[in-house]
Amino acid sequence: MKPLFRWSCCLLLLGFTGACVPKYVPDDLSRLKNTRDLGMASQQAYQQAKSAEDKKDKLKYANAGILYSEKCLKQEPEKPLCLYYNVLNRGLYIQNHVVNYQSALKIMIENCKVLTEVDPAYEHAGCYRILGDIYAKAPGFSLNPKNITRDLDKSAEYLKKAVELSPDYPLNHLFYARILEELGDAEEAKVQLAEFDRLVSSDLDKEYPGWKKEREDLAQKLH
């Protein structure tokens, strides 16, 4: 997986603090017709949002990415590229905008579930990783039983599937190790962390710059 929504991927992945209500409309939205072009535009918008320093620019580009992918999905509801970048752009948006974030989480989960049916291993099992991170970082409690809340067992289930589908992708192991530690399975968490260390390379810095601190924090807990 090239970019990771965290709430990386992240998830994730993802500091879930808002929801997506797109307002900015990109100039070329009406001109783009082909679903591949719309998917690529959504991917590019995500990369622009991810690298933007100004919060307004992050929201602007993430909005654009959502609109591109939504138009794509109206034509081809199961297109992996558009499903995936709809999820990533929404995840980035809700990190920067505090309004009805539960609505955005529900859309992200639904789109990821569709993608796991269509192409489970897409982008290194990216949607399994995203789902795992959502349930790891969602609020621990809600008065509304329909809201998405923290569920470490469900998170572990999704992340285990990510490891099974894409065992050579390092972040799958790091995220799984983190959840295993929280669940009290220190021995298996150490195994997963060791596998992460075996697979990790400097290329991960650009995709997921926070991995070093996260890895060290986890290692300290497992010491």
C-alpha positions in Angstrom: 0.0 0.0 0.0 1.5 3.3 -1.1 -0.3 5.7 1.3 -1.6 4.7 4.6 -4.7 5.9 6.3 -4.2 5.9 9.9 -5.9 6.2 11.1 -2.4 5.0 8.8 -3.8 4.0 6.9 -4.9 4.7 10.0 -6.0 4.3 10.3 -5.5 5.0 11.2 -5.0 5.7 11.5 -6.6 8.4 12.4 -7.3 10.5 15.3 -11.1 10.3 14.8 -12.3 13.9 15.5 -14.6 14.9 12.7 -16.6 14.0 9.7 -16.6 14.9 6.0 -18.9 17.4 4.6 -17.3 18.3 1.2 -17.6 22.0 0.2 -14.7 22.6 -2.2 -15.4 21.5 -5.7 -12.4 20.9 -8.0 -12.5 22.6 -11.4 -12.0 19.4 -13.3 -14.7 17.4 -11.5 -17.3 17.8 -14.2 -14.8 17.1 -17.0 -13.6 13.8 -15.6 -15.8 10.9 -16.8 -13.6 7.8 -16.8 -13.6 5.9 -13.4 -9.9 5.3 -13.7 -9.2 9.0 -14.2 -11.5 9.8 -11.2 -9.7 7.2 -9.1 -6.3 8.6 -10.0 -7.5 12.1 -9.2 -8.7 11.0 -5.8 -5.4 9.3 -5.1 -3.5 12.5 -6.2 -5.8 14.7 -4.0 -5.0 12.4 -1.0 -1.3 12.8 -1.6 -1.7 16.6 -1.8 -3.8 16.7 1.4 -1.3 14.5 3.2 1.7 16.7 2.3 -0.1 20.0 2.8 1.1 21.9 5.9 -1.9 24.3 6.2 -5.1 22.8 7.6 -7.3 24.5 5.1 -5.3 23.0 2.3 -5.6 19.6 3.9 -9.4 19.9 4.0 -9.6 21.3 0.5 -7.6 18.5 -1.1 -9.3 15.8 1.0 -12.7 17.3 0.0 -11.6 17.0 -3.7 -10.5 13.4 -3.2 -13.9 12.5 -1.7 -15.8 14.1 -4.6 -13.7 12.4 -7.2 -14.1 9.0 -5.6 -17.9 9.5 -5.0 -18.4 10.3 -8.7 -16.4 7.3 -9.6 -18.4 5.0 -7.2 -21.7 6.2 -8.7 -20.5 4.7 -12.0 -18.6 1.7 -10.7 -19.6 1.0 -7.0 -17.0 -1.8 -6.5 -13.9 -0.1 -8.1 -11.1 -0.8 -5.6 -9.1 2.4 -6.4 -12.1 4.6 -5.7 -13.3 2.7 -2.7 -9.8 2.8 -1.1 -9.2 6.5 -1.7 -12.6 7.5 -0.6 -11.8 5.9 2.7 -8.3 7.5 2.9 -9.6 11.0 2.1 -12.4 10.7 4.6 -10.0 9.5 7.2 -7.7 12.5 6.6 -10.6 14.9 6.6 -11.9 13.8 9.9 -8.5 14.3 11.5 -8.9 18.0 10.7 -12.6 18.7 11.0 -14.8 18.2 14.1 -18.4 17.5 12.9 -20.4 14.3 13.0 -17.4 12.1 12.7 -19.5 8.9 13.3 -21.2 9.4 10.0 -17.8 9.4 8.2 -16.6 6.4 10.2 -19.7 4.4 9.1 -19.1 5.2 5.4 -15.4 4.3 5.8 -16.3 1.0 7.3 -18.9 0.2 4.7 -16.6 1.0 1.8 -13.8 -1.0 3.4 -16.1 -4.0 3.8 -17.0 -3.8 0.1 -13.4 -3.7 -0.8 -12.5 -6.6 1.3 -15.1 -8.6 -0.6 -14.0 -7.4 -4.0 -10.2 -7.5 -3.5 -9.2 -8.5 0.1 -5.4 -8.0 -0.5 -5.7 -4.6 -2.2 -2.8 -2.3 -1.2 -1.3 -4.9 1.1 -4.7 -5.7 2.7 -5.1 -2.0 3.3 -8.7 -2.0 4.3 -8.2 -4.8 6.8 -5.5 -2.6 8.4 -7.8 0.4 8.3 -10.7 -1.5 9.9 -8.4 -2.7 12.6 -7.1 0.8 13.3 -10.7 2.2 13.4 -11.8 -0.2 16.1 -8.5 0.3 18.0 -8.9 4.1 18.1 -12.7 4.8 18.1 -14.2 6.2 21.3 -14.5 3.7 24.1 -18.1 4.5 24.9 -21.2 6.1 23.3 -24.7 6.7 24.5 -25.9 5.9 21.0 -25.7 2.1 20.5 -25.5 2.6 16.7 -22.2 4.6 17.0 -18.8 3.0 16.2 -17.0 2.3 19.5 -13.7 0.8 20.4 -13.5 -3.0 20.1 -10.0 -4.5 20.5 -11.1 -8.0 19.7 -12.6 -6.9 16.4 -9.5 -4.8 15.8 -7.2 -7.8 16.4 -9.4 -10.0 14.1 -9.0 -7.5 11.2 -5.3 -7.0 11.7 -4.6 -10.7 11.9 -6.3 -11.0 8.5 -4.1 -8.2 7.2 -1.0 -10.1 8.3 -2.3 -13.3 6.8 -3.1 -11.7 3.4 0.0 -9.5 3.2 2.7 -11.0 5.5 5.5 -9.0 3.8 4.1 -5.6 4.6 5.7 -4.3 7.8 2.9 -2.1 9.1 0.5 -5.0 9.3 2.8 -6.6 11.9 3.3 -3.3 13.8 -0.4 -2.6 14.1 -1.2 -6.2 15.0 1.6 -6.2 17.6 0.2 -3.0 19.2 -3.3 -4.5 19.6 -1.9 -7.8 20.9 0.0 -5.9 23.6 -3.2 -4.1 24.6 -5.1 -7.4 24.8 -2.4 -8.8 27.1 -0.7 -11.2 24.6 2.8 -10.0 25.1 4.5 -13.1 23.7 2.7 -12.9 20.3 3.1 -9.2 20.3 6.9 -9.7 20.5 6.8 -12.1 17.6 4.9 -9.6 15.5 7.2 -6.7 16.5 10.3 -8.8 15.6 8.7 -9.5 12.2 8.1 -5.8 11.7 11.8 -5.2 12.5 12.8 -7.8 10.0 10.7 -6.2 7.2 11.0 -2.5 7.9 13.1 -0.2 5.7 13.8 3.5 5.3 11.1 3.7 2.6 8.5 3.6 5.4 9.6 7.1 6.6 7.7 8.8 3.8 4.6 6.7 4.0 4.3 6.5 7.8 6.7 8.9 9.5 5.5 8.1 13.0 6.5 4.5 12.9 9.8 4.9 14.8 8.2 6.5 17.9 5.3 4.0 17.8 7.7 1.1 17.5 9.9 2.3 20.4 6.8 3.0 22.6 5.6 -0.6 22.0 9.0 -2.1 22.6 9.2 -0.3 26.0 5.8 -1.8 27.0 7.0 -5.3 25.9 10.4 -5.0 27.6 
